[in-house]
Amino acid sequence: MKIALFGAFDPDYPRTAVLAESLEAAGVEVVRIAVPPGTPAVAREVRLLSGWIARARGLRALLVPAFGHRDVPLAALIGRRTGMPVLFDPLVSRWDTQVQDLGRVRPGSLAEARLRQSDRVALRLADLVLCDTWEQGEFYSTRYGVARQRLKRIPVWADGATFRAGETRAPRPRGGPAEILYVGGFLPLHGMPALVDAMSLIEERHGTRLARFTLVGSGMMRPYVEREIAARGLTCVRLLARVPYEEAIRRMAEADIALGVFGTTPKAGRVVPHKVWQAMALGVPVVTRRSPAISEYFREGIHLRCVPAGDGESLARVLEELSGDADGRLRLGSAGREAARAEGAPERIGALLADAIDRALELTAPRPGTGRR
């Protein structure tokens, strides 16, 4: 089978890169009909249409990767003309991200209406919509009317290289403070105020003897974190700039504990982010917020540790417990890695994606006696 990744996407974005890797592991031939993100609208559509004309032979389906809402209408037009199904992997709602999560767009504004319409058009035009959790799928269904039979759950997962790195990862030698790592975009859903509170409480109670924190990345909440660290005089924290993907995975593998998300936004309760899957694939113990999405894949206290959203005190207590328990960290990391492999290893994801393509082909097959989809 041959399919095309279609749209203005970054081929190195983790979700998209692993999607292609998993499809190829399942024996699917993947071609890329792509332009760089940010390509102006008319140029984007002309170049995508030209790419499709040049590479259409033998294609069975089009798959629009993460954040490709604006590329779905053209993909759907091609699909309707050729009989090819269109699969869409939105990953997030544009409206949810910009209005509810980041707060960049004012409710009731024209910009909000445009974002809502962008979501609605893309999700309704696609023949099959991928969601990383059923919580996210339910959001697409209730807000935008996506029928359940048009949804396929595909976890975010981690790439094969990260799983392989977990096979040879050796926990750090015992002794000294535990190394606790945050990697991310300093987003509201990550719950940076709760993390700052937890770091402050741990340093207040233990100084720098128990734990050291490294925060890697950049984003809208980073200035807040920098101000709070300075105002509270925290010495157990170091801030690093964003690093390439391979270095982020290396740093994660060297940590004693990896941090997930702790935000209180609705979106934070519907996702299991890349960094949670990546750390678990490496065998690094994970602490993240409690949510229905997490419970779809993992058992709290067995595969990872969870705390209430936005609760710095609870986060501090769990981190204190794990920092002082090297054996407990080893057990948690091992169990988490096995759960991550069972749910999100590339070969499993490849099978799920192949099944999604088969379902999309069935949904768009001509009806008997009509010749119509």
Helices and strands as residue ranges (DSSP letters): E 2-8, H 14-25, E 29-35, H 41-55, E 61-64, G 69-71, H 72-82, E 86-88, H 94-95, I 96-101, H 110-125, E 128-131, H 134-144, G 148-150, E 151-153, H 160-168, E 178-184, G 188-190, H 192-206, E 211-217, H 222-232, E 237-240, H 245-253, E 257-259, G 266-269, H 274-282, E 286-289, H 292-297, E 305-307, H 312-323, H 326-344, H 346-364
